[in-house]
Amino acid sequence: MQTNTLRNPTTPVPRTSAAPKNTFLLLLAILMLVFLGACKKGSDEQNTSTTAQPSGQEQAVNKDNPQAKNMDTKGSKTAGNQAAEPTKLTGKLNIINLDDRDPSILRGVRIIGKSIGTQDDINGKASSLDDVRNIFELSEWIEFYPDTDAKYALRVWILKHRDDQEYYNKTKFSDMMPGFATYCDLHYPVDNEDPANWYWGSFYLNSEEHQAGYYDFVFTYEGKAIAVLQTRFYNDDGEISGKSGAELEALMHE
């Protein structure tokens, strides 16, 4: 007799394992994270590239204006590349009027050079405050003929030109001051047979020690600045030696 075996209704029915399904979901989640990470990295690189590269307008500005490279974000020049503007020569003595000095002690001055110019042009100028020779060569002897009642205590300081001319109003003059080149004492030539027509002092700037460029002649009386003449020195290699009187006169008022 065959016996039929009945399943116990309380016996649980075997289920298919969920492990493969969970593994698939985990892998899908990992792939999504990797994909999102790659997209974010690409976006960041694009932003960085956009920030580092100047715009087309900025490139055009830098190309058309090379000085733009020396400008900060506010448009001001960087200190390392800032250069002083050259002085504008006029041949005029700039008088310093202050309460503690009397500039009227110097009524005028005549300056001549022994290498450039003649009595028919820039060396023939009369004593003046408004039309004084102001161009010279390096290594050229320069003579001063002041119109003054002072016999002594006048001195001319030769200094590299500075835009801040008010600096001379209060500074203490010495051979240690910025831009110092040399100085020339002006003394009445009492021992000369013809003192009225003799120079009071002379000097030259050695071309082996000094550079061509703009210089200030600062006239002092008893140690205080009373007038400044802005001048220019040229190289002694023929730069201006062949020029006519009219050309030299034009250089004096560049």
C-alpha positions, 0 to 999 in steps of 0.5 A: 500500500502506497502511502502519500506524504502530505506537506505540513502546512506549517512548513515554510515555502522556500523563497528565492534568495534576494542576494543577487537583487541587492548586489545589482542595486548596490552596483547601480548605486556605485555607478551613479556615484561615479558618474555624478563625481565625474560630472562635477569634476568636469564642471570644476575644471571648466570653471577653473579654465574660464577663470584663468583665461582673460576675456577677449576684451581683456586680451585686446586691451593687453595687446593694444596697451602693453602698460596694462600688464603693469596695472592692478585691478584698480588701474594703478601702475605697479610701483616697480615699473613706475617711472618719473616723467621727464622735466619740461625745460624752460630756461627759467629759474624757479624762485623759492619764496619763504619767510626764512630766506631772501631770494632777491639776493639773486637778481639773475645769473648767466651760465656758459659752457666751454664745449657747446655753444658760442657767444652768438647763441646760447653762450651769449645770453645776458644775466637773467631769471627767465632765459638761462642756458640749461643744456650741457654736455657731460665733461663740459666745463660750466661757468657761473656769472651771478648778478648779486650783492653777496660776495660769498655764501652762494652755492649751486648744488647739482642733483639728479632731477626730482619731480617733488621740487618742494623737497628743496624747500626744507631739506638739509643739503649735503653730499649724502642727499639723494641724487647728489652729483656735486656742488659749486661754490660761487665766490666774488673773483676779487683777485681777478683783474676784471672781476666784473667779467670773470666767472664766480665758480665752475664745475663739470660732470665727468662722463665716466662717473655720471649719466646723461639726463635731467639735473637740478641746479639748486642755488642756495644762500647761507644753506637755504634754497632760493632758486632752482634751474632744471637742466639737461646733460647730453652725452659727450659723443657728439650728440649735440655738438654739431647742432646749430645755434637755433637747434640748441635754443630749441632744445633749451625749451623742449 
